[in-house]
Amino acid sequence: MRCGNLILALCLMAAPHPALAQAKHPVTGREIAGVMGMGGADWLVRPEREMEESPDKALDALAIAKGSTVADIGAGVGYFTWRLAERVGSSGKVYANDIQPRMLEKLKLNIAARGWNNVETVLGTEDDPKLPAGRIDLILLVDVYHEFSQPQRMLARMRDSLKPEGRLVLLEYRKEDPSVPIRFEHKMTVAEVRAEIEPEGFRFEKNLDALPRQHILVFRRR
């Protein structure tokens, strides 16, 4: 399935989860979006994504050092994972996390096709990414935090996995901009993100305004 700009919003329709039909974040009242299912896997690697999201520019802005240990949460089929694997190099490591086994199966194929052996897949749960404690330099969440059904528990576990002063980075489509062609519940404002993340043991560092449609929001572990 290939999706052009005119139907981009439809491509983000998630597989419905009955328990989440009316779920809202307890702090902001934000509606929690459903998780994208395997039916959206092709959309995750659409050619248009380079122009729409500038993934390499996003990672350039984060200045990820060789030898780093990073985690790609909600990695899907690996669109950012293989880019992270290249950036951390053979001396680094990438934990590729998802809660859907079929996504991880496809991710493994995509990583193997690119010859990287520094990626470990991790099947997480809705309240625990199953990352090793105190080992991670950077946790990256690309268009996924807004889908967490247990955001506060996930943040607690992710905080535990970070090294002291480790970074938590969220890429989220700008809800402030009505021209961004994404379903409303799949976008977030800077104010919403900060209101939800900061009380969970994180310090807001900066918003990198480098992408055409997304915020890059950087937090540090407190």
PyRosetta script that sets phi, psi and omega in degrees:
from pyrosetta import init, pose_from_sequence

init()
pose = pose_from_sequence("MRCGNLILALCLMAAPHPALAQAKHPVTGREIAGVMGMGGADWLVRPEREMEESPDKALDALAIAKGSTVADIGAGVGYFTWRLAERVGSSGKVYANDIQPRMLEKLKLNIAARGWNNVETVLGTEDDPKLPAGRIDLILLVDVYHEFSQPQRMLARMRDSLKPEGRLVLLEYRKEDPSVPIRFEHKMTVAEVRAEIEPEGFRFEKNLDALPRQHILVFRRR")
pose.set_psi(1, 126.0)
pose.set_omega(1, 174.9)
pose.set_phi(2, -115.4)
pose.set_psi(2, 138.6)
pose.set_omega(2, -172.9)
pose.set_phi(3, -123.6)
pose.set_psi(3, 124.6)
pose.set_omega(3, 175.5)
pose.set_phi(4, -86.8)
pose.set_psi(4, 176.6)
pose.set_omega(4, -176.2)
pose.set_phi(5, -60.8)
pose.set_psi(5, -32.9)
pose.set_omega(5, -174.4)
pose.set_phi(6, -67.4)
pose.set_psi(6, -24.6)
pose.set_omega(6, 179.8)
pose.set_phi(7, -118.6)
pose.set_psi(7, 21.5)
pose.set_omega(7, -178.7)
pose.set_phi(8, -58.8)
pose.set_psi(8, -39.7)
pose.set_omega(8, -179.1)
pose.set_phi(9, -62.6)
pose.set_psi(9, -37.3)
pose.set_omega(9, -179.6)
pose.set_phi(10, -67.7)
pose.set_psi(10, -29.1)
pose.set_omega(10, -178.4)
pose.set_phi(11, -67.4)
pose.set_psi(11, -21.1)
pose.set_omega(11, -179.9)
pose.set_phi(12, -92.2)
pose.set_psi(12, 9.9)
pose.set_omega(12, 176.3)
pose.set_phi(13, -67.0)
pose.set_psi(13, 123.5)
pose.set_omega(13, -174.0)
pose.set_phi(14, -93.4)
pose.set_psi(14, 159.4)
pose.set_omega(14, 173.3)
pose.set_phi(15, -63.8)
pose.set_psi(15, 124.8)
pose.set_omega(15, -176.0)
pose.set_phi(16, -66.5)
pose.set_psi(16, 145.1)
pose.set_omega(16, 177.7)
pose.set_phi(17, -123.0)
pose.set_psi(17, 109.8)
pose.set_omega(17, -173.6)
pose.set_phi(18, -52.4)
pose.set_psi(18, -37.9)
pose.set_omega(18, -177.1)
pose.set_phi(19, -69.7)
pose.set_psi(19, -18.1)
pose.set_omega(19, -175.8)
pose.set_phi(20, -104.3)
pose.set_psi(20, 9.4)
pose.set_omega(20, -173.4)
pose.set_phi(21, -54.4)
pose.set_psi(21, -39.6)
pose.set_omega(21, -178.6)
pose.set_phi(22, -122.2)
pose.set_psi(22, 18.7)
pose.set_omega(22, -176.0)
pose.set_phi(23, -67.0)
pose.set_psi(23, 136.8)
pose.set_omega(23, 179.3)
pose.set_phi(24, -133.7)
pose.set_psi(24, 151.0)
pose.set_omega(24, 178.1)
pose.set_phi(25, -69.7)
pose.set_psi(25, 134.7)
pose.set_omega(25, -174.9)
pose.set_phi(26, -67.1)
pose.set_psi(26, -20.2)
pose.set_omega(26, -178.9)
pose.set_phi(27, -91.5)
pose.set_psi(27, -51.0)
pose.set_omega(27, -173.4)
pose.set_phi(28, -99.0)
pose.set_psi(28, -15.8)
pose.set_omega(28, -174.7)
pose.set_phi(29, 75.5)
pose.set_psi(29, 8.5)
pose.set_omega(29, 179.0)
pose.set_phi(30, -63.9)
pose.set_psi(30, 137.5)
pose.set_omega(30, 175.8)
pose.set_phi(31, -71.4)
pose.set_psi(31, 127.8)
pose.set_omega(31, 179.2)
pose.set_phi(32, -81.2)
pose.set_psi(32, 125.3)
pose.set_omega(32, -177.1)
pose.set_phi(33, -76.6)
pose.set_psi(33, 154.3)
pose.set_omega(33, 174.8)
pose.set_phi(34, -73.2)
pose.set_psi(34, 158.7)
pose.set_omega(34, -178.7)
pose.set_phi(35, -80.2)
pose.set_psi(35, 133.9)
pose.set_omega(35, 176.0)
pose.set_phi(36, -66.4)
pose.set_psi(36, 129.9)
pose.set_omega(36, -180.0)
pose.set_phi(37, -88.8)
pose.set_psi(37, -178.3)
pose.set_omega(37, -177.7)
pose.set_phi(38, -61.7)
pose.set_psi(38, -22.7)
pose.set_omega(38, 178.1)
pose.set_phi(39, -62.1)
pose.set_psi(39, -19.6)
pose.set_omega(39, 178.2)
pose.set_phi(40, -95.6)
pose.set_psi(40, 9.0)
pose.set_omega(40, -174.5)
pose.set_phi(41, -61.0)
pose.set_psi(41, -41.6)
pose.set_omega(41, 180.0)
pose.set_phi(42, -64.9)
pose.set_psi(42, -34.3)
pose.set_omega(42, 179.2)
pose.set_phi(43, -63.9)
pose.set_psi(43, -30.2)
pose.set_omega(43, -178.8)
pose.set_phi(44, -66.6)
pose.set_psi(44, -23.0)
pose.set_omega(44, -178.6)
pose.set_phi(45, -118.7)
pose.set_psi(45, 23.0)
pose.set_omega(45, 179.1)
pose.set_phi(46, -60.8)
pose.set_psi(46, 143.4)
pose.set_omega(46, -179.6)
pose.set_phi(47, -59.0)
pose.set_psi(47, -32.5)
pose.set_omega(47, -178.0)
pose.set_phi(48, -65.1)
pose.set_psi(48, -16.2)
pose.set_omega(48, -175.6)
pose.set_phi(49, -63.0)
pose.set_psi(49, -32.0)
pose.set_omega(49, 177.9)
pose.set_phi(50, -56.7)
pose.set_psi(50, -46.4)
pose.set_omega(50, -178.4)
pose.set_phi(51, -74.1)
pose.set_psi(51, -40.5)
pose.set_omega(51, -174.1)
pose.set_phi(52, -73.9)
pose.set_psi(52, -31.4)
pose.set_omega(52, -173.1)
pose.set_phi(53, -122.5)
pose.set_psi(53, -15.4)
pose.set_omega(53, 179.2)
pose.set_phi(54, 47.7)
pose.set_psi(54, 60.4)
pose.set_omega(54, -174.6)
pose.set_phi(55, -59.5)
pose.set_psi(55, -38.4)
pose.set_omega(55, -179.2)
pose.set_phi(56, -70.1)
pose.set_psi(56, -35.0)
pose.set_omega(56, 175.9)
pose.set_phi(57, -64.0)
pose.set_psi(57, -38.3)
pose.set_omega(57, 178.3)
pose.set_phi(58, -61.2)
pose.set_psi(58, -45.4)
pose.set_omega(58, -179.2)
pose.set_phi(59, -71.7)
pose.set_psi(59, -33.4)
pose.set_omega(59, 174.2)
pose.set_phi(60, -57.6)
pose.set_psi(60, -42.3)
pose.set_omega(60, -177.4)
pose.set_phi(61, -63.5)
pose.set_psi(61, -24.6)
pose.set_omega(61, -178.0)
pose.set_phi(62, -88.1)
pose.set_psi(62, -12.0)
pose.set_omega(62, 175.8)
pose.set_phi(63, 47.8)
pose.set_psi(63, 60.3)
pose.set_omega(63, -177.9)
pose.set_phi(64, -77.6)
pose.set_psi(64, 124.6)
pose.set_omega(64, -175.0)
pose.set_phi(65, -80.0)
pose.set_psi(65, 147.1)
pose.set_omega(65, 170.8)
pose.set_phi(66, -57.7)
pose.set_psi(66, 141.5)
pose.set_omega(66, 179.6)
pose.set_phi(67, 86.3)
pose.set_psi(67, -0.7)
pose.set_omega(67, -179.9)
pose.set_phi(68, -71.1)
pose.set_psi(68, 156.8)
pose.set_omega(68, 170.5)
pose.set_phi(69, -109.4)
pose.set_psi(69, 119.1)
pose.set_omega(69, -174.2)
pose.set_phi(70, -128.4)
pose.set_psi(70, 160.8)
pose.set_omega(70, 177.6)
pose.set_phi(71, -129.1)
pose.set_psi(71, 132.2)
pose.set_omega(71, 176.3)
pose.set_phi(72, -105.4)
pose.set_psi(72, 103.7)
pose.set_omega(72, -175.6)
pose.set_phi(73, -90.8)
pose.set_psi(73, 131.9)
pose.set_omega(73, -173.2)
pose.set_phi(74, 68.4)
pose.set_psi(74, 44.6)
pose.set_omega(74, -169.7)
pose.set_phi(75, -67.5)
pose.set_psi(75, -17.9)
pose.set_omega(75, -179.7)
pose.set_phi(76, 61.4)
pose.set_psi(76, -127.7)
pose.set_omega(76, -178.5)
pose.set_phi(77, -96.6)
pose.set_psi(77, 8.5)
pose.set_omega(77, 169.5)
pose.set_phi(78, 101.9)
pose.set_psi(78, 16.9)
pose.set_omega(78, -175.5)
pose.set_phi(79, -57.1)
pose.set_psi(79, -41.5)
pose.set_omega(79, 175.0)
pose.set_phi(80, -90.6)
pose.set_psi(80, -25.5)
pose.set_omega(80, -177.2)
pose.set_phi(81, -59.8)
pose.set_psi(81, -46.4)
pose.set_omega(81, -177.2)
pose.set_phi(82, -70.5)
pose.set_psi(82, -27.2)
pose.set_omega(82, 174.0)
pose.set_phi(83, -70.3)
pose.set_psi(83, -39.8)
pose.set_omega(83, 175.9)
pose.set_phi(84, -64.5)
pose.set_psi(84, -41.0)
pose.set_omega(84, 180.0)
pose.set_phi(85, -58.7)
pose.set_psi(85, -40.3)
pose.set_omega(85, 178.3)
pose.set_phi(86, -67.0)
pose.set_psi(86, -39.7)
pose.set_omega(86, -175.5)
pose.set_phi(87, -72.4)
pose.set_psi(87, -39.5)
pose.set_omega(87, 179.8)
pose.set_phi(88, -78.6)
pose.set_psi(88, -21.6)
pose.set_omega(88, 175.8)
pose.set_phi(89, 74.3)
pose.set_psi(89, -177.4)
pose.set_omega(89, -175.6)
pose.set_phi(90, -66.2)
pose.set_psi(90, -22.1)
pose.set_omega(90, 179.0)
pose.set_phi(91, -88.6)
pose.set_psi(91, -4.4)
pose.set_omega(91, 178.8)
pose.set_phi(92, -106.0)
pose.set_psi(92, -175.0)
pose.set_omega(92, -178.7)
pose.set_phi(93, -149.0)
pose.set_psi(93, 144.1)
pose.set_omega(93, 176.1)
pose.set_phi(94, -121.8)
pose.set_psi(94, 124.4)
pose.set_omega(94, 169.9)
pose.set_phi(95, -94.1)
pose.set_psi(95, 117.5)
pose.set_omega(95, -179.8)
pose.set_phi(96, -101.9)
pose.set_psi(96, 109.1)
pose.set_omega(96, -173.8)
pose.set_phi(97, -105.9)
pose.set_psi(97, 140.8)
pose.set_omega(97, 169.1)
pose.set_phi(98, -157.1)
pose.set_psi(98, 162.3)
pose.set_omega(98, 177.6)
pose.set_phi(99, -100.4)
pose.set_psi(99, 2.3)
pose.set_omega(99, -178.3)
pose.set_phi(100, -115.1)
pose.set_psi(100, 112.1)
pose.set_omega(100, -177.8)
pose.set_phi(101, -55.8)
pose.set_psi(101, -37.0)
pose.set_omega(101, -178.0)
pose.set_phi(102, -67.1)
pose.set_psi(102, -34.5)
pose.set_omega(102, 174.8)
pose.set_phi(103, -61.9)
pose.set_psi(103, -45.1)
pose.set_omega(103, -178.6)
pose.set_phi(104, -66.9)
pose.set_psi(104, -33.7)
pose.set_omega(104, 176.3)
pose.set_phi(105, -61.8)
pose.set_psi(105, -44.1)
pose.set_omega(105, 178.6)
pose.set_phi(106, -68.0)
pose.set_psi(106, -38.0)
pose.set_omega(106, 177.8)
pose.set_phi(107, -59.7)
pose.set_psi(107, -44.7)
pose.set_omega(107, 179.9)
pose.set_phi(108, -57.9)
pose.set_psi(108, -41.3)
pose.set_omega(108, 178.4)
pose.set_phi(109, -64.3)
pose.set_psi(109, -42.1)
pose.set_omega(109, -179.6)
pose.set_phi(110, -66.0)
pose.set_psi(110, -38.7)
pose.set_omega(110, 178.7)
pose.set_phi(111, -69.6)
pose.set_psi(111, -43.3)
pose.set_omega(111, 179.4)
pose.set_phi(112, -61.7)
pose.set_psi(112, -37.8)
pose.set_omega(112, 179.9)
pose.set_phi(113, -64.0)
pose.set_psi(113, -24.3)
pose.set_omega(113, 179.7)
pose.set_phi(114, -97.9)
pose.set_psi(114, -0.1)
pose.set_omega(114, 172.3)
pose.set_phi(115, 78.6)
pose.set_psi(115, 18.2)
pose.set_omega(115, -179.6)
pose.set_phi(116, -91.8)
pose.set_psi(116, 136.5)
pose.set_omega(116, 177.5)
pose.set_phi(117, -122.1)
pose.set_psi(117, 20.6)
pose.set_omega(117, -179.4)
pose.set_phi(118, -109.5)
pose.set_psi(118, 23.2)
pose.set_omega(118, -178.9)
pose.set_phi(119, -117.0)
pose.set_psi(119, 130.4)
pose.set_omega(119, 173.9)
pose.set_phi(120, -117.0)
pose.set_psi(120, 123.3)
pose.set_omega(120, 178.5)
pose.set_phi(121, -81.8)
pose.set_psi(121, 146.0)
pose.set_omega(121, -177.6)
pose.set_phi(122, -135.8)
pose.set_psi(122, 118.2)
pose.set_omega(122, 175.0)
pose.set_phi(123, -85.1)
pose.set_psi(123, 108.7)
pose.set_omega(123, -179.3)
pose.set_phi(124, -94.0)
pose.set_psi(124, -173.4)
pose.set_omega(124, 175.7)
pose.set_phi(125, -123.9)
pose.set_psi(125, 178.8)
pose.set_omega(125, -177.8)
pose.set_phi(126, -70.1)
pose.set_psi(126, -14.9)
pose.set_omega(126, 179.5)
pose.set_phi(127, -124.6)
pose.set_psi(127, 8.8)
pose.set_omega(127, -178.5)
pose.set_phi(128, -157.6)
pose.set_psi(128, 118.7)
pose.set_omega(128, 179.0)
pose.set_phi(129, -76.6)
pose.set_psi(129, -7.5)
pose.set_omega(129, 176.4)
pose.set_phi(130, 62.3)
pose.set_psi(130, 42.7)
pose.set_omega(130, 177.3)
pose.set_phi(131, -95.4)
pose.set_psi(131, 154.4)
pose.set_omega(131, 178.7)
pose.set_phi(132, -69.3)
pose.set_psi(132, 143.0)
pose.set_omega(132, -176.4)
pose.set_phi(133, -71.0)
pose.set_psi(133, 134.4)
pose.set_omega(133, 171.4)
pose.set_phi(134, 65.8)
pose.set_psi(134, 22.8)
pose.set_omega(134, -173.1)
pose.set_phi(135, -113.9)
pose.set_psi(135, -12.0)
pose.set_omega(135, -166.6)
pose.set_phi(136, -101.2)
pose.set_psi(136, 131.6)
pose.set_omega(136, 175.6)
pose.set_phi(137, -82.5)
pose.set_psi(137, -36.3)
pose.set_omega(137, -175.1)
pose.set_phi(138, -146.1)
pose.set_psi(138, 129.4)
pose.set_omega(138, 170.8)
pose.set_phi(139, -110.0)
pose.set_psi(139, 125.4)
pose.set_omega(139, -178.4)
pose.set_phi(140, -112.5)
pose.set_psi(140, 128.5)
pose.set_omega(140, 176.9)
pose.set_phi(141, -123.2)
pose.set_psi(141, 105.3)
pose.set_omega(141, -177.3)
pose.set_phi(142, -101.6)
pose.set_psi(142, 110.2)
pose.set_omega(142, 177.0)
pose.set_phi(143, 53.0)
pose.set_psi(143, 39.6)
pose.set_omega(143, -176.3)
pose.set_phi(144, -130.6)
pose.set_psi(144, -29.1)
pose.set_omega(144, -175.0)
pose.set_phi(145, -56.1)
pose.set_psi(145, -39.2)
pose.set_omega(145, -176.8)
pose.set_phi(146, -64.0)
pose.set_psi(146, -12.0)
pose.set_omega(146, 178.6)
pose.set_phi(147, -95.5)
pose.set_psi(147, -6.3)
pose.set_omega(147, -177.3)
pose.set_phi(148, -64.0)
pose.set_psi(148, 123.2)
pose.set_omega(148, 177.4)
pose.set_phi(149, -79.8)
pose.set_psi(149, -21.6)
pose.set_omega(149, 178.8)
pose.set_phi(150, -128.4)
pose.set_psi(150, 64.9)
pose.set_omega(150, -171.5)
pose.set_phi(151, -61.3)
pose.set_psi(151, -39.3)
pose.set_omega(151, -177.5)
pose.set_phi(152, -68.5)
pose.set_psi(152, -39.6)
pose.set_omega(152, 177.1)
pose.set_phi(153, -67.6)
pose.set_psi(153, -40.4)
pose.set_omega(153, 177.9)
pose.set_phi(154, -62.0)
pose.set_psi(154, -43.5)
pose.set_omega(154, -180.0)
pose.set_phi(155, -63.5)
pose.set_psi(155, -38.9)
pose.set_omega(155, 178.0)
pose.set_phi(156, -62.0)
pose.set_psi(156, -43.9)
pose.set_omega(156, -179.8)
pose.set_phi(157, -69.3)
pose.set_psi(157, -37.7)
pose.set_omega(157, 178.7)
pose.set_phi(158, -67.9)
pose.set_psi(158, -38.9)
pose.set_omega(158, 176.7)
pose.set_phi(159, -59.9)
pose.set_psi(159, -42.2)
pose.set_omega(159, 178.8)
pose.set_phi(160, -60.9)
pose.set_psi(160, -30.6)
pose.set_omega(160, -175.9)
pose.set_phi(161, -82.2)
pose.set_psi(161, -17.6)
pose.set_omega(161, -178.6)
pose.set_phi(162, -77.8)
pose.set_psi(162, 148.2)
pose.set_omega(162, 167.9)
pose.set_phi(163, -69.2)
pose.set_psi(163, 161.5)
pose.set_omega(163, 173.3)
pose.set_phi(164, -53.7)
pose.set_psi(164, 132.1)
pose.set_omega(164, -177.6)
pose.set_phi(165, 67.1)
pose.set_psi(165, 13.5)
pose.set_omega(165, 173.8)
pose.set_phi(166, -63.0)
pose.set_psi(166, 157.6)
pose.set_omega(166, -175.4)
pose.set_phi(167, -103.6)
pose.set_psi(167, 140.5)
pose.set_omega(167, 169.3)
pose.set_phi(168, -113.9)
pose.set_psi(168, 122.9)
pose.set_omega(168, -175.1)
pose.set_phi(169, -124.7)
pose.set_psi(169, 127.5)
pose.set_omega(169, 177.8)
pose.set_phi(170, -113.2)
pose.set_psi(170, 129.8)
pose.set_omega(170, 165.0)
pose.set_phi(171, -103.4)
pose.set_psi(171, 121.0)
pose.set_omega(171, -179.7)
pose.set_phi(172, -138.1)
pose.set_psi(172, 137.9)
pose.set_omega(172, 176.5)
pose.set_phi(173, -61.7)
pose.set_psi(173, 141.3)
pose.set_omega(173, -173.7)
pose.set_phi(174, -73.6)
pose.set_psi(174, 110.2)
pose.set_omega(174, 175.2)
pose.set_phi(175, -71.5)
pose.set_psi(175, -24.6)
pose.set_omega(175, 178.7)
pose.set_phi(176, -64.0)
pose.set_psi(176, -19.9)
pose.set_omega(176, -174.8)
pose.set_phi(177, -108.3)
pose.set_psi(177, 103.1)
pose.set_omega(177, -178.3)
pose.set_phi(178, -66.9)
pose.set_psi(178, -12.9)
pose.set_omega(178, 179.9)
pose.set_phi(179, -80.6)
pose.set_psi(179, -12.8)
pose.set_omega(179, 177.3)
pose.set_phi(180, -71.2)
pose.set_psi(180, 117.0)
pose.set_omega(180, -170.2)
pose.set_phi(181, -82.2)
pose.set_psi(181, 62.8)
pose.set_omega(181, -178.8)
pose.set_phi(182, -130.3)
pose.set_psi(182, 144.0)
pose.set_omega(182, 177.5)
pose.set_phi(183, -53.0)
pose.set_psi(183, 142.0)
pose.set_omega(183, -171.9)
pose.set_phi(184, -55.3)
pose.set_psi(184, -41.9)
pose.set_omega(184, -176.9)
pose.set_phi(185, -72.6)
pose.set_psi(185, -7.8)
pose.set_omega(185, 177.1)
pose.set_phi(186, -100.8)
pose.set_psi(186, 13.7)
pose.set_omega(186, 176.1)
pose.set_phi(187, -121.9)
pose.set_psi(187, 157.6)
pose.set_omega(187, 178.0)
pose.set_phi(188, -142.0)
pose.set_psi(188, 147.8)
pose.set_omega(188, 172.4)
pose.set_phi(189, -88.1)
pose.set_psi(189, 160.8)
pose.set_omega(189, 175.6)
pose.set_phi(190, -60.1)
pose.set_psi(190, -41.7)
pose.set_omega(190, -179.2)
pose.set_phi(191, -61.3)
pose.set_psi(191, -41.2)
pose.set_omega(191, 178.3)
pose.set_phi(192, -62.8)
pose.set_psi(192, -47.2)
pose.set_omega(192, -178.1)
pose.set_phi(193, -60.4)
pose.set_psi(193, -47.7)
pose.set_omega(193, -178.6)
pose.set_phi(194, -63.7)
pose.set_psi(194, -40.3)
pose.set_omega(194, -178.9)
pose.set_phi(195, -63.5)
pose.set_psi(195, -30.1)
pose.set_omega(195, -178.1)
pose.set_phi(196, -90.1)
pose.set_psi(196, -33.5)
pose.set_omega(196, -173.1)
pose.set_phi(197, -86.8)
pose.set_psi(197, -44.7)
pose.set_omega(197, -172.1)
pose.set_phi(198, -59.9)
pose.set_psi(198, -38.4)
pose.set_omega(198, 179.5)
pose.set_phi(199, -67.9)
pose.set_psi(199, -10.2)
pose.set_omega(199, -175.3)
pose.set_phi(200, -97.9)
pose.set_psi(200, 22.8)
pose.set_omega(200, 175.0)
pose.set_phi(201, 94.4)
pose.set_psi(201, 27.4)
pose.set_omega(201, -180.0)
pose.set_phi(202, -127.0)
pose.set_psi(202, 148.1)
pose.set_omega(202, 177.3)
pose.set_phi(203, -109.9)
pose.set_psi(203, 125.3)
pose.set_omega(203, 178.3)
pose.set_phi(204, -69.4)
pose.set_psi(204, 129.6)
pose.set_omega(204, -178.9)
pose.set_phi(205, -105.2)
pose.set_psi(205, -51.1)
pose.set_omega(205, -177.7)
pose.set_phi(206, -169.1)
pose.set_psi(206, 162.0)
pose.set_omega(206, 172.6)
pose.set_phi(207, -115.4)
pose.set_psi(207, 112.7)
pose.set_omega(207, -178.8)
pose.set_phi(208, -88.2)
pose.set_psi(208, 113.6)
pose.set_omega(208, -174.8)
pose.set_phi(209, -93.8)
pose.set_psi(209, 66.8)
pose.set_omega(209, -174.0)
pose.set_phi(210, -113.1)
pose.set_psi(210, -9.3)
pose.set_omega(210, -171.4)
pose.set_phi(211, -110.9)
pose.set_psi(211, 155.0)
pose.set_omega(211, -176.7)
pose.set_phi(212, -69.4)
pose.set_psi(212, -29.2)
pose.set_omega(212, -173.6)
pose.set_phi(213, -131.9)
pose.set_psi(213, -10.8)
pose.set_omega(213, -171.3)
pose.set_phi(214, -121.6)
pose.set_psi(214, 149.8)
pose.set_omega(214, 165.4)
pose.set_phi(215, -78.7)
pose.set_psi(215, 147.3)
pose.set_omega(215, 165.0)
pose.set_phi(216, -115.5)
pose.set_psi(216, 105.4)
pose.set_omega(216, -172.8)
pose.set_phi(217, -109.1)
pose.set_psi(217, 119.0)
pose.set_omega(217, -173.2)
pose.set_phi(218, -108.4)
pose.set_psi(218, 126.9)
pose.set_omega(218, 176.7)
pose.set_phi(219, -122.9)
pose.set_psi(219, 154.1)
pose.set_omega(219, 173.7)
pose.set_phi(220, -115.1)
pose.set_psi(220, 147.0)
pose.set_omega(220, 173.1)
pose.set_phi(221, -65.2)
pose.set_psi(221, 134.9)
pose.set_omega(221, 173.1)
pose.set_phi(222, -98.8)
pose.dump_pdb("model.pdb")
